[in-house]
Every structure is written in structure tokens, then in C-alpha cells.
Amino acid sequence: MSQNTVRIIDLFAGLGGIRLGFEQAMKEIGFETKCVFSSEIKKYAIKAYQGYFGNEMELSMRSMKIRRCRLIFFSIPMTEVKTY
């Protein structure tokens, strides 16, 4: 891993949109990213995430070991969306 590598954790990852955008932005300015942990529980989201990033998804936070990283991403679950 080079000095230009930013290690990240992606919690409650959903489809991986936050990570995808971050990785693209970092690539544009000359940095690489390395996701050291990601988690999600919804089966459809896991399948989509694995399509983007491969089979690195952890299914449970209980299996998480503290890993060194620079950034932690997390998405707030959208359990309720209201329109007025």
C-alpha cells in the first residue's frame, strides 16, 4: 500500500453510492482507496454492492474488528420517507 492510499470503512453501506463517489473523486486527484471493512444487512443491497466492489461485504457488525483507517462512511437508514 502506497502513501497515496486512503483506507476507509463503509458502514450501513446500502448500494455503495457514497463509497463509489468518494473513490472516483480520490482517483481524480491522484489517490487510491482501500476499503478495510463494509457492512449491510439487506440482501438486495448486498448483491448490488458486491456487483460494484466484489465479495468483501461483512453481513454483521458483530464480526467487525477494529481496523486502522482514515475515514468511516455510514448511511442513516431511510426507514421512513414523507412527502408533503
Residue, then its C-alpha position, 0 to 999 in steps of 0.5 A: m500500500s502506497q502513501n497515496t492510499v486512503r483506507i476507509i470503512d463503509l458502514f450501513a453501506g446500502l448500494g455503495g453510492i457514497r463509497l463509489g463517489f468518494e473513490q472516483a473523486m480520490k482517483e481524480i486527484g491522484f489517490e487510491t482507496k482501500c476499503v478495510f471493512s463494509s457492512e449491510i444487512k439487506k440482501y438486495a443491497i448486498k448483491a448490488y454492492q458486491g456487483y460494484f466492489g466484489n465479495e468483501m461485504e461483512l453481513s454483521m457488525r458483530s464480526m467487525k474488528i477494529r481496523r486502522c483507517r482514515l475515514i468511516f462512511f455510514s448511511i442513516p437508514m431511510t426507514e421512513v420517507k414523507t412527502y408533503 
